[in-house]
Amino acid sequence: MLFLQSNGLVEGGQDSYNHFLISKFAFKYPHLLLDQWGKPIYTILAHPFNVISLSAGVWFNIGCVLLAGIFSALAAGKLGISNYWISFWLVIFTPISLGNTLSTLTEPLNMLFLSAGFYLWLSNKKVATVVLFSFLPWIRTEGFVMLVPFLVYLIWQKHYKLLPLLLSATLLFNLLGWWQTGEPFWFITNNPYFLVESEAERFSPGPGSFLYYIKANSTIFGNILGFIGCIGAVLIGYFYLLKNRTELRFPFWVICGIFVAYYFAHSFIMWKGMMGTHGMTRVMMVIVPCIAICFNFLISEVFNKIGSKSKPIALAAVVILIMANTFSSYKAVGYPTHFWNINKISVKQIDNFENLTRAHDLIEEKGWENRVIYHQIPIYNALYNKDPFAKPLSKEWKTENIWSIDHENNWAPKNSILLWDGYHAQREGNMLYSQIMEMNDYRLIQSFRLSDTAISDNDMLLFEKIR
């Protein structure tokens, strides 16, 4: 229902549209299959959906989240946790999950692989688990962080023969990248986050608070799940370390370990202002299965301690608690709580969408849609069916990135259109407002601005190249 209320847009901002475009065109331009910004596993698995339409790509992510909920519940059941349906519900209706499912982001697929790995290991499918986990860094770079607690667990349990398999996917992709680029450490030298760090002055948002994600918890896990889930994690540690409940070894080292390592890593990166981080809370969606299982564990332990006569009352209280968490998730995300009303809009349009639409309408009105349009806004290519990877001067070449323009020797074709915006064109396109206004081979056609005094992030300027 939320998708029907989405107004044709997706969550995740321009990152969603970038992932969609890379995946959509990957088999047309095979080098995109190894694009580390697009993430190879997402690019490949989502391609059959994204090649159909943006909406089909969203359905792929909806399926990932539903399956992540199922595997989380099944993993909880394998641990002997009662009422394990709770894990399924929480994985789906936590604020950060609810607010990023209607997207073409990589987080839902990462969450699916993680929860499936939990279930496979607890089902004694050890080789399958290790191979599956080896692909985590190729869905999201933070997968390397998630591998660390699992690696420690494998060593602690003396599963030495499984260790090489944990690097199998990385070795495979690095060999392919080496073959493609000639760079022997391709997985490092082509990593977009390391490249961003090398241009720190241009991309760095500056240092933030180490407690940033804790302060934003109401829009991440929600206060109910966050508080009870953390108590559940502490309880797992208490029973395993002090009460010698060995059945909790995997939940302690891996489920709780991954949660702590991942949360700490992102808090540290935010604190230091590293790797182009801009405080995007959606990264925490990946570890929702961990905290959902911890929440479920605590509820199960409470149920095991109370008498049978009290259990119906306790179950009713839990249902009310979960429904309150669900309602607060809808409110935190800003989705309509009248979910049955299809006229209510769920996904909010991006801030510059109105100006982008006006600019495109003018381009169509002037009959310029077949000219090469330079811009730095992925949503434009996604919504208007542009191929951003076509070779220059080919018949399909209708759009190009602003960063490709040489400021000193501008070889952009005469009569091409430049759609400049106040954020992406300056940040990713490396073309400042002062620079474009001084380029005498362009003439300004139309301004779409909020103010005449200062350029804002959402302003757009439409230029034509006249020589």
VENNOR-V703383 format. One record per pair of residues at least 4 apart in sequence whose C-alpha atoms are under 8 Angstrom apart, sorted by sequence separation. I is the first residue (numbers start at 1). GAP is how many residues later the second one is. If there is no record, write none. Layout:
i:I gap:GAP
i:I gap:GAP
This chain:
i:1 gap:4
i:2 gap:4
i:6 gap:4
i:12 gap:4
i:13 gap:4
i:14 gap:4
i:15 gap:4
i:16 gap:4
i:17 gap:4
i:18 gap:4
i:19 gap:4
i:20 gap:4
i:21 gap:4
i:22 gap:4
i:25 gap:4
i:26 gap:4
i:29 gap:4
i:30 gap:4
i:31 gap:4
i:35 gap:4
i:36 gap:4
i:38 gap:4
i:39 gap:4
i:40 gap:4
i:41 gap:4
i:42 gap:4
i:43 gap:4
i:46 gap:4
i:47 gap:4
i:48 gap:4
i:49 gap:4
i:50 gap:4
i:52 gap:4
i:53 gap:4
i:54 gap:4
i:55 gap:4
i:56 gap:4
i:57 gap:4
i:58 gap:4
i:59 gap:4
i:60 gap:4
i:61 gap:4
i:62 gap:4
i:63 gap:4
i:64 gap:4
i:65 gap:4
i:66 gap:4
i:67 gap:4
i:68 gap:4
i:69 gap:4
i:70 gap:4
i:71 gap:4
i:72 gap:4
i:73 gap:4
i:74 gap:4
i:75 gap:4
i:76 gap:4
i:77 gap:4
i:84 gap:4
i:85 gap:4
i:86 gap:4
i:87 gap:4
i:88 gap:4
i:89 gap:4
i:90 gap:4
i:93 gap:4
i:94 gap:4
i:95 gap:4
i:96 gap:4
i:97 gap:4
i:98 gap:4
i:106 gap:4
i:107 gap:4
i:108 gap:4
i:109 gap:4
i:110 gap:4
i:111 gap:4
i:112 gap:4
i:113 gap:4
i:114 gap:4
i:115 gap:4
i:116 gap:4
i:117 gap:4
i:118 gap:4
i:119 gap:4
i:120 gap:4
i:121 gap:4
i:125 gap:4
i:126 gap:4
i:127 gap:4
i:128 gap:4
i:129 gap:4
i:130 gap:4
i:131 gap:4
i:132 gap:4
i:135 gap:4
i:136 gap:4
i:137 gap:4
i:139 gap:4
i:142 gap:4
i:143 gap:4
i:144 gap:4
i:145 gap:4
i:146 gap:4
i:147 gap:4
i:148 gap:4
i:149 gap:4
i:150 gap:4
i:151 gap:4
i:152 gap:4
i:153 gap:4
i:154 gap:4
i:155 gap:4
i:159 gap:4
i:162 gap:4
i:163 gap:4
i:164 gap:4
i:165 gap:4
i:167 gap:4
i:168 gap:4
i:169 gap:4
i:170 gap:4
i:171 gap:4
i:172 gap:4
i:173 gap:4
i:174 gap:4
i:175 gap:4
i:176 gap:4
i:177 gap:4
i:178 gap:4
i:179 gap:4
i:185 gap:4
i:186 gap:4
i:187 gap:4
i:190 gap:4
i:191 gap:4
i:192 gap:4
i:193 gap:4
i:194 gap:4
i:195 gap:4
i:196 gap:4
i:199 gap:4
i:200 gap:4
i:208 gap:4
i:211 gap:4
i:212 gap:4
i:213 gap:4
i:216 gap:4
i:217 gap:4
i:218 gap:4
i:221 gap:4
i:222 gap:4
i:223 gap:4
i:224 gap:4
i:225 gap:4
i:226 gap:4
i:227 gap:4
i:228 gap:4
i:229 gap:4
i:230 gap:4
i:231 gap:4
i:232 gap:4
i:233 gap:4
i:234 gap:4
i:235 gap:4
i:236 gap:4
i:237 gap:4
i:238 gap:4
i:239 gap:4
i:240 gap:4
i:241 gap:4
i:245 gap:4
i:248 gap:4
i:249 gap:4
i:250 gap:4
i:251 gap:4
i:252 gap:4
i:253 gap:4
i:254 gap:4
i:255 gap:4
i:256 gap:4
i:257 gap:4
i:258 gap:4
i:259 gap:4
i:260 gap:4
i:261 gap:4
i:262 gap:4
i:263 gap:4
i:264 gap:4
i:265 gap:4
i:266 gap:4
i:267 gap:4
i:268 gap:4
i:269 gap:4
i:270 gap:4
i:273 gap:4
i:284 gap:4
i:287 gap:4
i:288 gap:4
i:289 gap:4
i:290 gap:4
i:291 gap:4
i:292 gap:4
i:293 gap:4
i:294 gap:4
i:295 gap:4
i:296 gap:4
i:297 gap:4
i:298 gap:4
i:299 gap:4
i:300 gap:4
i:301 gap:4
i:302 gap:4
i:306 gap:4
i:307 gap:4
i:308 gap:4
i:310 gap:4
i:311 gap:4
i:312 gap:4
i:313 gap:4
i:314 gap:4
i:315 gap:4
i:316 gap:4
i:317 gap:4
i:318 gap:4
i:319 gap:4
i:320 gap:4
i:321 gap:4
i:322 gap:4
i:323 gap:4
i:324 gap:4
i:325 gap:4
i:326 gap:4
i:327 gap:4
i:328 gap:4
i:329 gap:4
i:330 gap:4
i:331 gap:4
i:349 gap:4
i:352 gap:4
i:353 gap:4
i:354 gap:4
i:355 gap:4
i:356 gap:4
i:357 gap:4
i:358 gap:4
i:359 gap:4
i:360 gap:4
i:361 gap:4
i:362 gap:4
i:363 gap:4
i:364 gap:4
i:369 gap:4
i:377 gap:4
i:378 gap:4
i:379 gap:4
i:380 gap:4
i:381 gap:4
i:382 gap:4
i:390 gap:4
i:393 gap:4
i:400 gap:4
i:401 gap:4
i:406 gap:4
i:412 gap:4
i:421 gap:4
i:422 gap:4
i:423 gap:4
i:424 gap:4
i:425 gap:4
i:426 gap:4
i:427 gap:4
i:431 gap:4
i:432 gap:4
i:433 gap:4
i:434 gap:4
i:435 gap:4
i:451 gap:4
i:455 gap:4
i:11 gap:5
i:26 gap:5
i:27 gap:5
i:34 gap:5
i:35 gap:5
i:38 gap:5
i:42 gap:5
i:50 gap:5
i:52 gap:5
i:76 gap:5
i:77 gap:5
i:92 gap:5
i:93 gap:5
i:100 gap:5
i:120 gap:5
i:121 gap:5
i:136 gap:5
i:137 gap:5
i:138 gap:5
i:154 gap:5
i:155 gap:5
i:177 gap:5
i:178 gap:5
i:181 gap:5
i:186 gap:5
i:189 gap:5
i:190 gap:5
i:199 gap:5
i:217 gap:5
i:218 gap:5
i:221 gap:5
i:237 gap:5
i:238 gap:5
i:239 gap:5
i:240 gap:5
i:250 gap:5
i:251 gap:5
i:252 gap:5
i:253 gap:5
i:269 gap:5
i:273 gap:5
i:306 gap:5
i:330 gap:5
i:331 gap:5
i:339 gap:5
i:363 gap:5
i:364 gap:5
i:381 gap:5
i:391 gap:5
i:392 gap:5
i:405 gap:5
i:406 gap:5
i:420 gap:5
i:421 gap:5
i:424 gap:5
i:425 gap:5
i:426 gap:5
i:431 gap:5
i:451 gap:5
i:10 gap:6
i:26 gap:6
i:27 gap:6
i:32 gap:6
i:34 gap:6
i:50 gap:6
i:91 gap:6
i:92 gap:6
i:120 gap:6
i:137 gap:6
i:154 gap:6
i:177 gap:6
i:178 gap:6
i:183 gap:6
i:188 gap:6
i:189 gap:6
i:197 gap:6
i:217 gap:6
i:239 gap:6
i:240 gap:6
i:269 gap:6
i:330 gap:6
i:331 gap:6
i:338 gap:6
i:363 gap:6
i:380 gap:6
i:381 gap:6
i:390 gap:6
i:391 gap:6
i:405 gap:6
i:425 gap:6
i:426 gap:6
i:449 gap:6
i:450 gap:6
i:25 gap:7
i:26 gap:7
i:33 gap:7
i:49 gap:7
i:50 gap:7
i:77 gap:7
i:101 gap:7
i:121 gap:7
i:136 gap:7
i:137 gap:7
i:177 gap:7
i:178 gap:7
i:196 gap:7
i:197 gap:7
i:213 gap:7
i:240 gap:7
i:270 gap:7
i:330 gap:7
i:381 gap:7
i:390 gap:7
i:405 gap:7
i:425 gap:7
i:426 gap:7
i:449 gap:7
i:49 gap:8
i:76 gap:8
i:120 gap:8
i:121 gap:8
i:135 gap:8
i:136 gap:8
i:154 gap:8
i:178 gap:8
i:240 gap:8
i:269 gap:8
i:270 gap:8
i:303 gap:8
i:336 gap:8
i:390 gap:8
i:450 gap:8
i:23 gap:9
i:120 gap:9
i:154 gap:9
i:175 gap:9
i:177 gap:9
i:217 gap:9
i:239 gap:9
i:240 gap:9
i:270 gap:9
i:336 gap:9
i:387 gap:9
i:388 gap:9
i:449 gap:9
i:450 gap:9
i:22 gap:10
i:23 gap:10
i:33 gap:10
i:49 gap:10
i:74 gap:10
i:136 gap:10
i:174 gap:10
i:177 gap:10
i:327 gap:10
i:335 gap:10
i:336 gap:10
i:387 gap:10
i:388 gap:10
i:449 gap:10
i:33 gap:11
i:46 gap:11
i:49 gap:11
i:73 gap:11
i:76 gap:11
i:118 gap:11
i:136 gap:11
i:174 gap:11
i:303 gap:11
i:335 gap:11
i:387 gap:11
i:388 gap:11
i:422 gap:11
i:448 gap:11
i:449 gap:11
i:73 gap:12
i:117 gap:12
i:151 gap:12
i:174 gap:12
i:236 gap:12
i:240 gap:12
i:334 gap:12
i:335 gap:12
i:386 gap:12
i:387 gap:12
i:388 gap:12
i:447 gap:12
i:448 gap:12
i:449 gap:12
i:22 gap:13
i:73 gap:13
i:117 gap:13
i:134 gap:13
i:174 gap:13
i:386 gap:13
i:388 gap:13
i:447 gap:13
i:448 gap:13
i:46 gap:14
i:73 gap:14
i:133 gap:14
i:173 gap:14
i:447 gap:14
i:23 gap:15
i:72 gap:15
i:73 gap:15
i:117 gap:15
i:151 gap:15
i:236 gap:15
i:237 gap:15
i:446 gap:15
i:447 gap:15
i:22 gap:16
i:72 gap:16
i:117 gap:16
i:236 gap:16
i:402 gap:16
i:445 gap:16
i:446 gap:16
i:26 gap:17
i:71 gap:17
i:170 gap:17
i:444 gap:17
i:445 gap:17
i:446 gap:17
i:19 gap:18
i:26 gap:18
i:69 gap:18
i:70 gap:18
i:381 gap:18
i:444 gap:18
i:445 gap:18
i:19 gap:19
i:23 gap:19
i:24 gap:19
i:69 gap:19
i:72 gap:19
i:113 gap:19
i:114 gap:19
i:147 gap:19
i:233 gap:19
i:299 gap:19
i:444 gap:19
i:445 gap:19
i:18 gap:20
i:23 gap:20
i:68 gap:20
i:69 gap:20
i:113 gap:20
i:443 gap:20
i:444 gap:20
i:22 gap:21
i:23 gap:21
i:26 gap:21
i:69 gap:21
i:263 gap:21
i:442 gap:21
i:443 gap:21
i:66 gap:22
i:69 gap:22
i:114 gap:22
i:403 gap:22
i:433 gap:22
i:442 gap:22
i:443 gap:22
i:23 gap:23
i:24 gap:23
i:68 gap:23
i:69 gap:23
i:113 gap:23
i:233 gap:23
i:402 gap:23
i:442 gap:23
i:443 gap:23
i:19 gap:24
i:23 gap:24
i:24 gap:24
i:356 gap:24
i:375 gap:24
i:441 gap:24
i:442 gap:24
i:262 gap:25
i:372 gap:25
i:373 gap:25
i:374 gap:25
i:375 gap:25
i:376 gap:25
i:403 gap:25
i:404 gap:25
i:441 gap:25
i:442 gap:25
i:24 gap:26
i:25 gap:26
i:65 gap:26
i:66 gap:26
i:110 gap:26
i:372 gap:26
i:373 gap:26
i:374 gap:26
i:375 gap:26
i:376 gap:26
i:403 gap:26
i:441 gap:26
i:23 gap:27
i:24 gap:27
i:65 gap:27
i:371 gap:27
i:372 gap:27
i:373 gap:27
i:374 gap:27
i:375 gap:27
i:376 gap:27
i:402 gap:27
i:403 gap:27
i:23 gap:28
i:259 gap:28
i:370 gap:28
i:372 gap:28
i:374 gap:28
i:401 gap:28
i:402 gap:28
i:403 gap:28
i:21 gap:29
i:110 gap:29
i:258 gap:29
i:369 gap:29
i:402 gap:29
i:20 gap:30
i:109 gap:30
i:110 gap:30
i:134 gap:31
i:138 gap:31
i:259 gap:31
i:65 gap:32
i:107 gap:32
i:130 gap:32
i:134 gap:32
i:138 gap:32
i:258 gap:32
i:259 gap:32
i:106 gap:33
i:107 gap:33
i:133 gap:33
i:134 gap:33
i:137 gap:33
i:422 gap:33
i:423 gap:33
i:20 gap:34
i:106 gap:34
i:131 gap:34
i:134 gap:34
i:135 gap:34
i:256 gap:34
i:422 gap:34
i:423 gap:34
i:127 gap:35
i:130 gap:35
i:131 gap:35
i:134 gap:35
i:135 gap:35
i:255 gap:35
i:256 gap:35
i:422 gap:35
i:423 gap:35
i:65 gap:36
i:130 gap:36
i:134 gap:36
i:421 gap:36
i:422 gap:36
i:20 gap:37
i:131 gap:37
i:421 gap:37
i:422 gap:37
i:127 gap:38
i:131 gap:38
i:256 gap:38
i:421 gap:38
i:422 gap:38
i:62 gap:39
i:421 gap:39
i:61 gap:40
i:62 gap:40
i:68 gap:40
i:75 gap:40
i:420 gap:40
i:421 gap:40
i:61 gap:41
i:71 gap:41
i:78 gap:41
i:372 gap:41
i:419 gap:41
i:420 gap:41
i:61 gap:42
i:374 gap:42
i:419 gap:42
i:420 gap:42
i:58 gap:43
i:59 gap:43
i:61 gap:43
i:65 gap:43
i:68 gap:43
i:72 gap:43
i:75 gap:43
i:79 gap:43
i:373 gap:43
i:374 gap:43
i:375 gap:43
i:419 gap:43
i:420 gap:43
i:58 gap:44
i:61 gap:44
i:64 gap:44
i:65 gap:44
i:68 gap:44
i:71 gap:44
i:72 gap:44
i:75 gap:44
i:78 gap:44
i:371 gap:44
i:372 gap:44
i:373 gap:44
i:374 gap:44
i:375 gap:44
i:376 gap:44
i:418 gap:44
i:419 gap:44
i:58 gap:45
i:64 gap:45
i:67 gap:45
i:68 gap:45
i:71 gap:45
i:74 gap:45
i:78 gap:45
i:371 gap:45
i:372 gap:45
i:373 gap:45
i:374 gap:45
i:375 gap:45
i:376 gap:45
i:417 gap:45
i:418 gap:45
i:57 gap:46
i:58 gap:46
i:62 gap:46
i:65 gap:46
i:69 gap:46
i:72 gap:46
i:371 gap:46
i:373 gap:46
i:375 gap:46
i:417 gap:46
i:418 gap:46
i:8 gap:47
i:57 gap:47
i:61 gap:47
i:64 gap:47
i:65 gap:47
i:68 gap:47
i:71 gap:47
i:72 gap:47
i:75 gap:47
i:377 gap:47
i:417 gap:47
i:418 gap:47
i:10 gap:48
i:61 gap:48
i:64 gap:48
i:68 gap:48
i:71 gap:48
i:376 gap:48
i:377 gap:48
i:416 gap:48
i:417 gap:48
i:368 gap:49
i:376 gap:49
i:415 gap:49
i:416 gap:49
i:54 gap:50
i:375 gap:50
i:415 gap:50
i:414 gap:51
i:415 gap:51
i:376 gap:52
i:413 gap:52
i:414 gap:52
i:415 gap:52
i:376 gap:53
i:412 gap:53
i:414 gap:53
i:213 gap:54
i:212 gap:55
i:211 gap:56
i:210 gap:57
i:209 gap:58
i:210 gap:58
i:212 gap:58
i:233 gap:58
i:236 gap:58
i:210 gap:60
i:359 gap:60
i:209 gap:61
i:210 gap:61
i:220 gap:61
i:230 gap:61
i:233 gap:61
i:236 gap:61
i:208 gap:62
i:209 gap:62
i:220 gap:62
i:229 gap:62
i:232 gap:62
i:233 gap:62
i:207 gap:63
i:208 gap:63
i:229 gap:63
i:231 gap:63
i:232 gap:63
i:235 gap:63
i:42 gap:64
i:207 gap:64
i:208 gap:64
i:220 gap:64
i:229 gap:64
i:230 gap:64
i:231 gap:64
i:232 gap:64
i:207 gap:65
i:208 gap:65
i:216 gap:65
i:220 gap:65
i:226 gap:65
i:229 gap:65
i:230 gap:65
i:232 gap:65
i:206 gap:66
i:207 gap:66
i:225 gap:66
i:229 gap:66
i:232 gap:66
i:39 gap:67
i:42 gap:67
i:206 gap:67
i:207 gap:67
i:212 gap:67
i:221 gap:67
i:225 gap:67
i:228 gap:67
i:229 gap:67
i:231 gap:67
i:205 gap:68
i:206 gap:68
i:213 gap:68
i:204 gap:69
i:229 gap:69
i:204 gap:70
i:225 gap:70
i:228 gap:70
i:204 gap:71
i:205 gap:71
i:204 gap:72
i:205 gap:72
i:203 gap:73
i:204 gap:73
i:205 gap:73
i:200 gap:74
i:200 gap:75
i:200 gap:76
i:197 gap:77
i:197 gap:78
i:196 gap:79
i:197 gap:79
i:196 gap:80
i:194 gap:81
i:193 gap:82
i:193 gap:83
i:20 gap:84
i:19 gap:85
i:20 gap:85
i:19 gap:86
i:16 gap:87
i:17 gap:87
i:19 gap:87
i:11 gap:88
i:12 gap:88
i:16 gap:88
i:11 gap:89
i:16 gap:89
i:359 gap:89
i:11 gap:90
i:15 gap:90
i:358 gap:90
i:11 gap:91
i:12 gap:91
i:10 gap:92
i:11 gap:92
i:12 gap:92
i:10 gap:93
i:11 gap:93
i:12 gap:93
i:355 gap:93
i:10 gap:94
i:41 gap:94
i:355 gap:94
i:42 gap:96
i:41 gap:97
i:42 gap:97
i:153 gap:97
i:224 gap:97
i:40 gap:98
i:41 gap:98
i:3 gap:99
i:39 gap:99
i:40 gap:99
i:39 gap:100
i:153 gap:100
i:225 gap:100
i:39 gap:101
i:152 gap:101
i:153 gap:101
i:224 gap:101
i:359 gap:101
i:36 gap:102
i:150 gap:103
i:222 gap:103
i:355 gap:103
i:359 gap:103
i:149 gap:104
i:150 gap:104
i:355 gap:104
i:356 gap:104
i:149 gap:105
i:352 gap:105
i:355 gap:105
i:222 gap:106
i:352 gap:106
i:150 gap:107
i:222 gap:107
i:351 gap:107
i:352 gap:107
i:149 gap:108
i:150 gap:108
i:149 gap:109
i:148 gap:110
i:219 gap:110
i:147 gap:111
i:146 gap:112
i:149 gap:112
i:145 gap:113
i:219 gap:113
i:218 gap:114
i:219 gap:114
i:146 gap:115
i:145 gap:116
i:146 gap:116
i:145 gap:117
i:142 gap:120
i:145 gap:120
i:95 gap:123
i:96 gap:123
i:95 gap:124
i:96 gap:124
i:95 gap:125
i:96 gap:125
i:94 gap:126
i:95 gap:126
i:94 gap:127
i:95 gap:127
i:94 gap:128
i:94 gap:131
i:118 gap:137
i:34 gap:139
i:34 gap:142
i:34 gap:143
i:36 gap:154
i:37 gap:154
i:36 gap:155
i:37 gap:155
i:36 gap:156
i:79 gap:168
i:79 gap:169
i:114 gap:172
i:111 gap:174
i:115 gap:174
i:107 gap:175
i:111 gap:175
i:114 gap:175
i:107 gap:176
i:110 gap:176
i:111 gap:176
i:108 gap:177
i:111 gap:177
i:107 gap:178
i:108 gap:178
i:111 gap:178
i:107 gap:179
i:100 gap:182
i:96 gap:185
i:100 gap:185
i:96 gap:186
i:96 gap:188
i:97 gap:188
i:96 gap:189
i:97 gap:191
i:94 gap:194
i:91 gap:197
i:91 gap:198
i:91 gap:201
i:87 gap:202
i:90 gap:202
i:87 gap:205
i:86 gap:206
i:87 gap:206
i:87 gap:208
i:87 gap:209
i:86 gap:210
i:84 gap:212
i:83 gap:213
i:82 gap:214
i:81 gap:215
i:82 gap:215
i:81 gap:216
i:72 gap:217
i:76 gap:217
i:83 gap:217
i:82 gap:218
i:81 gap:219
i:69 gap:220
i:72 gap:220
i:73 gap:220
i:76 gap:220
i:68 gap:221
i:72 gap:221
i:76 gap:221
i:82 gap:221
i:203 gap:224
i:202 gap:225
i:94 gap:231
i:95 gap:231
i:98 gap:231
i:90 gap:232
i:93 gap:232
i:94 gap:232
i:98 gap:232
i:93 gap:233
i:95 gap:233
i:95 gap:234
i:99 gap:234
i:94 gap:235
i:95 gap:235
i:98 gap:235
i:93 gap:236
i:95 gap:237
i:96 gap:237
i:95 gap:238
i:102 gap:245
i:54 gap:328
i:2 gap:333
i:11 gap:336
i:2 gap:337
i:5 gap:337
i:10 gap:337
i:11 gap:337
i:13 gap:337
i:1 gap:338
i:4 gap:338
i:5 gap:338
i:7 gap:338
i:9 gap:338
i:1 gap:339
i:5 gap:339
i:6 gap:339
i:7 gap:339
i:9 gap:339
i:5 gap:340
i:6 gap:340
i:7 gap:340
i:9 gap:340
i:1 gap:341
i:5 gap:341
i:6 gap:341
i:5 gap:342
i:6 gap:342
i:3 gap:343
i:2 gap:344
i:21 gap:357
i:18 gap:360
i:21 gap:360
i:29 gap:360
i:17 gap:361
i:18 gap:361
i:21 gap:361
i:17 gap:362
i:20 gap:362
i:25 gap:362
i:14 gap:363
i:14 gap:364
i:25 gap:364
i:14 gap:365
i:17 gap:365
i:21 gap:367
